[in-house]
């Protein structure tokens, strides 16, 4: 379920955005991709840690899909 929701849906969205030449969108993230941190303040520039759940793993994959597609399309 997480795989479908996070990875496939994100990839489909990015493909349609590319098809219609959409250059920007707001991506709301989840702190689960940062794993266990010693801080309660999370920022986008933080290194992603080891995720502790299947949801976090699939969400991290979705983010990497976005990064790869945005760089090479």
Phi, psi and omega in degrees: 000313180298319180302310181297312183294316187271315187271305184294315181296319177297315179298316178299316179300314181295323178295318178293321177300317178297317180300322182259013175059037176278124186261338184221150171203161180267124181250111180272122186262176178234140181290350181298337181286347181268355179066201180280121180238160178273002182239160174256359177257117181251137176229155185300334183277356179293148175291135177286136181262189175284124181284156186249011182210159175301324178299313181298321179296311181293327178293319176299319177298321179296319178296316179296325175300316180298316180298312181296312181296320181292330180280327190246014176234000000 
